C-alpha cells in the first residue's frame, strides 16, 4: 500500500517540524492503520488458505507483512520522538 509508505514518510517529516502535541495526535492514526493492515492480513490469509496452490499469491501476504512492520516501526519512532520532546 502506497498510503502506508506516504504516511510513514509524513511521519518522518513530522518529526522535524511538529510539536510534541502534533506527534502524539498522529499516533492514533498510525495505530488505526496498523489495525486495518492486521485485518487485511487476516482476511488475505484466510483467502489464501482456500485457494488452489497455483492460485495462491504469497507475495501479497509478504507485502502486507512488510507494510505492517513499516507502520509498527513508524509508531515506535513517533512514541520515541514524543518522549524525547518532553
Backbone torsions as a table, in degrees:
resi	resn	phi	psi	omega
1	UNK	NA	121.8	178.5
2	UNK	-66.9	-28.6	-179.3
3	UNK	-60.8	-41.2	-179.7
4	UNK	-63.1	-44.9	-179.3
5	UNK	-64.9	-39.3	178.3
6	UNK	-64.5	-41.9	-179.9
7	UNK	-67.3	-38.9	177.5
8	UNK	-64.2	-38.8	176.4
9	UNK	-65.8	-39.9	177.9
10	UNK	-62.5	-37.8	178.2
11	UNK	-61.9	-41.7	179.7
12	UNK	-63.9	-41.1	177.0
13	UNK	-69.1	-33.6	179.8
14	UNK	-60.8	-35.9	-176.9
15	UNK	-59.7	-32.8	-176.2
16	UNK	-82.1	-40.8	-169.8
17	UNK	-102.5	-21.5	-169.6
18	UNK	-87.0	154.3	174.4
19	UNK	-81.4	170.3	177.5
20	UNK	-58.7	-39.9	179.4
21	UNK	-61.9	-42.7	178.1
22	UNK	-60.2	-42.6	-179.4
23	UNK	-65.3	-47.3	-179.4
24	UNK	-61.9	-36.7	179.2
25	UNK	-72.0	-23.7	-179.6
26	UNK	-80.3	-25.1	-177.6
27	UNK	-57.5	-45.8	179.2
28	UNK	-60.2	-32.2	176.6
29	UNK	-64.4	-42.5	178.6
30	UNK	-67.5	-37.3	177.7
31	UNK	-65.7	-36.6	175.9
32	UNK	-65.2	-39.6	176.1
33	UNK	-61.8	-41.0	179.0
34	UNK	-61.8	-45.1	179.2
35	UNK	-61.9	-41.2	177.8
36	UNK	-63.5	-41.3	178.6
37	UNK	-65.8	-39.1	177.0
38	UNK	-62.1	-45.6	178.3
39	UNK	-60.7	-43.3	179.8
40	UNK	-65.4	-39.0	178.5
41	UNK	-65.3	-42.2	177.7
42	UNK	-63.1	-46.6	-179.9
43	UNK	-61.1	-48.0	-179.7
44	UNK	-63.2	-38.5	179.0
45	UNK	-62.8	-43.0	177.7
46	UNK	-64.7	-39.1	177.5
47	UNK	-64.8	-41.7	-178.7
48	UNK	-63.4	-36.2	-179.6
49	UNK	-62.5	-35.3	-177.0
50	UNK	-80.2	-14.1	-174.8
51	UNK	-85.0	157.7	172.2
52	UNK	-68.3	159.8	-178.1
53	UNK	-55.9	-42.6	-176.9
54	UNK	-72.3	-20.2	-179.4
55	UNK	-93.3	-7.6	-177.5
56	UNK	-71.1	150.9	-178.4
57	UNK	-129.2	78.9	-178.6
58	UNK	-63.9	-23.6	178.5
59	UNK	-62.7	-34.0	178.7
60	UNK	-64.4	-43.8	177.8
61	UNK	-64.7	-40.1	177.7
62	UNK	-62.4	-41.1	-180.0
63	UNK	-63.8	-46.7	179.9
64	UNK	-63.1	-40.6	179.0
65	UNK	-63.7	-41.8	178.5
66	UNK	-64.9	-41.3	178.7
67	UNK	-65.6	-39.0	177.4
68	UNK	-62.4	-42.0	177.5
69	UNK	-63.2	-41.6	178.4
70	UNK	-60.4	-43.5	-179.6
71	UNK	-66.0	-42.6	179.8
72	UNK	-62.5	-42.1	177.8
73	UNK	-62.7	-40.7	178.9
74	UNK	-64.4	-39.7	178.8
75	UNK	-62.9	-46.2	178.9
76	UNK	-61.0	-43.2	179.3
77	UNK	-62.5	-40.7	178.3
78	UNK	-63.8	-44.4	179.2
79	UNK	-62.6	-42.1	178.3
80	UNK	-64.1	-40.8	179.2
81	UNK	-65.4	-41.4	178.3
82	UNK	-63.8	-41.4	178.8
83	UNK	-65.3	-40.0	179.9
84	UNK	-63.3	-32.6	-176.9
85	UNK	-84.0	-0.3	-179.8
86	UNK	-70.7	NA	NA
